[in-house]
Amino acid sequence: MRRFTRRAALATAAGATTAAALAGHATAQPSGSGGAGGRQTANGRLYEIRSGRQRATIAGVSATLLSWQVDGVEMLLTHPADEVGEGYQGKTILPWPNRIDHGRYTFGGEELQVAINEPKRDAALHGLMSFVEWQPVRHRADGVVLEYLLPPDYGYPFRLAFRIEYAVDDSGVRSTLSAMNVGDGAAPFGTANHTYLAAGGDRIDGIVFELPADAYYVVNDRLIPTGTAPVEGTEYDYQSPRRIGPTEMDTAFTGLRRGSDGNAVVRFARPDGVTAELWVDRTHGYLQVYTDDSPSTDRPARAGITVEPMTCAPNAFVTGDGLITLRPGETHRGTWGYRIAG
């Protein structure tokens, strides 16, 4: 069984080589507004993009959606760029979202072990790329493209090239991620984003929430799924709009209902009169809702809510539930975004 070592961790952290070039694509030089980004911060370089009344700031570390403003009003639960932040705020989660139970999984007949970074639950949480800096490919007034090459690791011996584009238009902000297997063998893969929408008041309890999901994941005391159950009639039933109220969630959902465009839409009618929507394309078949009940800093509890677009279920590396297998040369592409309704 391969195990994670400090040497492997250092190799991963050093892996910010130009992904597109290694994937056989020429790399464009940063151009347009902002060049290669703003000043260096605790979250890497900052890339500001804007269109009309929409403005967003992307941080290079973890390709983080650090800020989304509409008419100058911050829509996200965010943190200063010179602070690391907590709770994975805004981060792009790769190459797996959520947890791997005991950090151990089997792929291609080989048992593999990744680092346990959530000791109290004996789990490997949120992948390998939450604290690495992506490199700029292109930066224009209304969009930025970043990339990162993830080298093989003892616990994840696969080579993937990632490219992400953030863009704003008159309606909102969107993110498109491409993941290409540039290695010699098949690779397991999943992704999520961990952006928190601000409460629009003191607490999220007053948000009128609509979540188009038919089922939720039942979990054990370590938040590892043991099965699914219908949401109908439970505290997790937000199929029709209603206030979040005191309900606490660190809960995954599936069975998403979609519109004619193939997208599923989550709605947040905030107490300040703003209605925001999170939309996810068909590549995102799962949503993880976290009501931020126990922040680890002095930040007030329930000041924001994250609904994480996920391509697979929690513990998918063990169960295979929604797991994507990328063959050599194969590319996965998925898009999600936030917008203002109305």
WOMO-V156460 format. One record per backbone hydrogen bond with DSSP energy under -1.0 kcal/mol. NH is the residue of the N-H (numbers start at 1). CO is the residue of the C=O. If there is no record, write none. Layout:
BEGIN
{{NH CO} {NH CO}}
END
This chain:
BEGIN
{{2 111} {9 5} {10 6} {11 7} {12 8} {13 9} {14 10} {15 12} {17 15} {22 18} {23 19} {24 21} {25 20} {35 32} {37 34} {38 46} {44 41} {47 58} {49 56} {50 141} {51 54} {54 51} {55 69} {56 49} {57 67} {58 47} {59 64} {60 45} {61 43} {62 132} {63 60} {64 59} {65 90} {66 57} {66 64} {67 57} {69 55} {70 73} {71 53} {73 70} {75 68} {77 196} {83 80} {89 86} {90 194} {91 88} {92 62} {93 192} {100 124} {102 122} {103 100} {104 101} {105 112} {107 110} {110 107} {112 105} {113 2} {114 103} {118 123} {121 118} {122 119} {123 118} {124 100} {126 98} {128 94} {129 94} {134 60} {135 147} {137 145} {138 145} {140 143} {144 166} {145 138} {146 164} {147 135} {148 162} {150 160} {153 156} {158 156} {160 150} {161 180} {162 148} {163 178} {164 146} {165 176} {166 144} {167 174} {168 142} {169 172} {173 338} {174 167} {175 336} {176 165} {177 334} {178 163} {179 332} {180 161} {181 330} {182 159} {187 326} {189 324} {190 95} {192 93} {194 91} {197 305} {198 75} {199 303} {204 302} {207 204} {208 269} {209 242} {210 267} {211 238} {213 211} {214 255} {215 254} {216 229} {217 252} {218 227} {220 224} {223 220} {226 218} {227 218} {229 216} {231 214} {234 231} {237 234} {238 236} {242 209} {244 207} {245 205} {247 244} {251 289} {253 287} {254 215} {257 212} {259 263} {262 259} {264 280} {266 278} {267 210} {268 276} {269 208} {270 274} {273 270} {276 268} {277 339} {278 266} {279 337} {280 264} {281 335} {284 281} {286 310} {287 253} {288 308} {289 251} {290 306} {291 249} {302 292} {305 197} {306 290} {308 288} {310 286} {311 191} {313 321} {315 99} {316 313} {318 315} {319 315} {320 316} {324 189} {326 187} {329 181} {330 327} {332 179} {334 177} {336 175} {337 279} {338 173} {339 277} {340 171} {341 275}}
END
